[in-house]
């Protein structure tokens, strides 16, 4: 399966909408996008996972790496997700305590 990545910049906030699967094959593509956005000045990155059906450990690693990079620049990474299967992975790994998780992009952008 492929991963479609759409990025939208609004000042210092960037919204990254993903569609597909985030796995060992697609994670490098996502990492490249997130590194570029953070390097270009996005201090608040909102990652919309509502259209993601699957994320594995390599995908989670990319998200954690983006969070670290963002925090180095006094930024933050927020997750948007309402899919139970994906939320379960965040709960199992404890990443629901690391990332703020929101039900909508608007809610995440206003935080």
N, C-alpha and C positions, 0 to 999 in steps of 0.2 A: 504494500500500500504506500501511497505517496503522502507527503505532507505539503499542504499549501500554506504559505506564510504571507500574511498581509500586514503591513505596518503603517501606522498613521501617527504623525507627530503633531502635537498641539502644544507649542511652547516647550516646557521642560518635561511634559508628559508624553509618553509614547505608548500607544496601544498596539499590541501584537496579537492578531487573531490567527489562530491555528485551526486547520481542518485536516483530519486524517489521523495518522498514528505517529507518535513520537517514540522511536525505538533506536536501536543501535545503527540503523541505516540512515535515519532522517535526523538524528540528534546533531551531527556535525553542521548540517545546514541551519538548524535553529541556533546553534551556538554562534555561528558566524554572524547571523542577523543581530542577535542580542549584543554581542561584543561591539559590533559596528554602531548600533544605536546608543549604547552607553558611552562609547568613545566620542560620539558626536554630540554629547551633551544632554541626553535624556536622563534626568535624575529620578523620575518616577516612571517605572515601566509596569504597565498593566498587561498581563498575559492572559488572553481569553482562551480557555480550554473547553468551552461549551460544545465545540464541534469535534473534539478529540475523543476517539473511541477507545484508545489504548495508549498508555505511557509506561515505559519500562525504566529500569534503574539508570540507564544511560541518559534518558530524557530528564529524569529527576536530577541527575548530576549536572546537566546543563542549566537547569533552573537554579540550583544552589550556587553554581559558579556565577551566574548572572547576578544573584543576590549579593554575593561577596564583592563583585566588581562594582556594583551600584553603591553599596555601603562605603566602599573606599572613596567614593565621590559624594558622600553624604546623601545618598539617594535611597530608594526603596523599590522593591518588586512586589506587586500585588497579583494575586491569582483570581481569575473569574472562572467559576465552575459550579454547575448544578447537576452534573452527571454523577450518579451514585457510584458507578464503577471506578471512575477516576478519583472521586473524593475518598473512596475506601482506601486507595493506595496511599494517599496523603495521610490518612489516619493511621494506617498500619505502620508506616515509616516514621511517624511522628512529625512529618513536615507540616501538618496542619497547625502545629505550635510555632513553626518557624516563619511561615508565610501567612499574611492576612489573606483570607479567602472570602470572596464576595459573590453574591448571586447575580450581579449585573455589572457591565462595564461602567455604567453611569455611577453606580454606588462606589466602585473602586476608584474612579477618577476623582470623585469628590472627597476622598479620604486624605 
